[in-house]
Amino acid sequence: MKNFEYCNKTKIIFGKGTENQVGSETAIYAKKVLLHHSGGSAVQSGLIGKVKESLKSANVQWVELTGVKPNPRLSLVREGIEIAKKEKVELILAVGGGSVIDSAKAIAVGAVNDGDVWDFFDRKRATEKALPVAAILTIPAAGSESSISSVITNEEGPWKRGINFQCIRPVFSIMNPELTYSLPLYQTACGITDMMAHIMERYFTKERNVELTDELCEGTLRTIIRNGRKIFSGGENNYDARAEIMWAGTIAHNGLLDTGRIGDWASHALDHELSALFDIAHGAGLAIIFPAWMRYNIKEDTPRLARFAAKVWGVDGAFYDLEQAALEGVMRMETFFRSIGMPVRFADANIDPSCIHEMAKRAVHFGPIGNYRKLEEKDAEAIYRIAAQ
């Protein structure tokens, strides 16, 4: 196990009706906030109205910026930065899923740092300062409600890139599973796939003496799969299943499962090119990339992939050799993804394979990707071609 430091400042407020606490919690940090959301279902459901009433009751003023889209855009971030500076807001309050929270984090960075905020995403600068960010989570998926990450799409590339700064970890996040009842099943599926990918990126590590976090990863994955099946078997309003999924999404990406180990993250880099060029949902892209990445790596570390097959997917090793067991695990994962409506091949998502070479080149723009196995351009291209078969 490697040396590590773990600190997570995010206060989690979890359960039924907790969105009504947003005013009193926000008042601890700010008298004026930028209220940031998509302007869609959060408004139509009445949630934004509840938020404003709660802020008003706590004597917190707000200005509003709507229009966040999946794969959040840099142009809206820049607009938010200008508003935050002009209005002298003291906190960015995000109401929505990972796209809204990531956009809020980027605004928080740009509001207190001079120059172009894209410089941070382009790895030209780093920072230790940002406005406080808080969130009301409505789409369990990205784990952004308690993470140090933000991913933004620059339309001019298009490029999709991320930052990881401790200063953008939210100060509090409100999580009411009831708010997820009305989510379309496709969004629920994308979220499930996203959080599974966050765990798998950490699970596939070269560090062998990490028994506790291995078990935590495997147990969290099994919990997601089991409760995902409940939701997709007519349990859209099953509070307990929704609660398990929502909490698992946070655990998947709050840093706990990183402790003592170094994760991979090549699959995220590969998916970012799918998202940038084809505007595919992040979870859907990961459902395509991860099985292909695993197939490419089966001979690299067969025992690890065979353990994943056994511990997560219930593959009985008595009936297979190690390589067959590992492959069976990949196939069972693909079957699960298909059962919740996720694509697992380029053709399932209408992705043009003629862009494979370009995507591979873009994926290694900053150099080789991944830690489990360093991938060059030729490796990235090979994985894309497996995904296109």
C-alpha positions, 0 to 999 in steps of 0.5 A: 500500500502506498503512502497517502493523505485523505481529506474530504471536506464535503458535508453530506446532507442525505435523505428525504426532504433535505433540499429544504435545508439549502438556505440555512446551509448556504447562509453559513458561507455566503450572503449572495450566491450564483444559482446554477442549473440547467433550466429544465426539469429542475424548474418544471419539478418545482425544485428550483422554486423550493430552493429559492424559497429556502434561500429567501427564508435564510436571507441569502440573495441570488443571481441565476444562470441556466442553460447547462447541457450534458458535456458542459460548455466552456462558453457558459462557464465564461458567462458565469465567471463574468456574472460572478465577478460583476455580482460579487457572489460568494458561493456557486450553488449548483442544482443538478447532476455532474454537468451542472456541478462541474460547470459550477466548479469551473466558474468558481475557479475562474471567478477568483483567478485572472486570465482564461479559465481554460488554461487550467483545463489545458494544463498550463496553470494550477490553482489553490483558490476558488469560490466555495461550491455547494450542490443539490444533486439530482442525477447520481452519476459523476460523483462531482458532489464530493470530488475534486474534479471538473470536466468541461468541453471547449467547443472551439476544439472541440476538446473535453478536458478536466481539472483536479483541485482540492479547492473545488471540492464542494463544501456541502452537498444535499442528496435526496434520493426522491429527486431521482424518481423522475429521471428518465431510465436512460439517464439513470443508466448513464449514471450507473455506468459512470459510477461503475467506471469510476470504481473500475478506474481505481480497481485496476491498479498495479499496487497489489497490497490494497486488500481493504480498498479492493474489497470496497471497490468490489462491494460497491460495484455489486451494490450498484449492479444489484440495485440497478437491476431493481430499478430497471425491473419496475422499481423506478420509485424504490427509495431504498434502491435509489438511495443505494445508487445515489450514495454509491455514486458519491463513494465511487468518486470522493477519493476513498477508493483511491487510498493507498493505490494509483488508478488507471484513468485511460478509459476516461481519456479515451471516452473524452474523445468520443464525447468531444467529437460525437457529444455522446453521454459520458456514461454511454461512452464509458460503456463502450470503452471499458469492455474494449479496454479490458479485452485489450488488457486480458493478457497483460494481467489475467489474474486481476481481470479473473478476480474482477470476474469472480468477485463482481460478476460471480464467475465460477473459476472451476468452470474456466481457465483464468483467461476464459474467466476474465473474458466471461466477466467482460461479457457479463458486464456487457450483458448488464450494460445492454440490459439497462439500455447502454451501448457497448459498440460504436454502432450502438451509438452511431459513432463513425469509425473513420474517426478512430485514428484522429481520436487516438491521436487526440487521446495522447495529446499530453503523452501516454495515458493510463497507469495500469498499462501505459498506452501510446497512440497505437494502443488507443487506436487498437482499443477503439477498433475493438470497440468498433467491431 
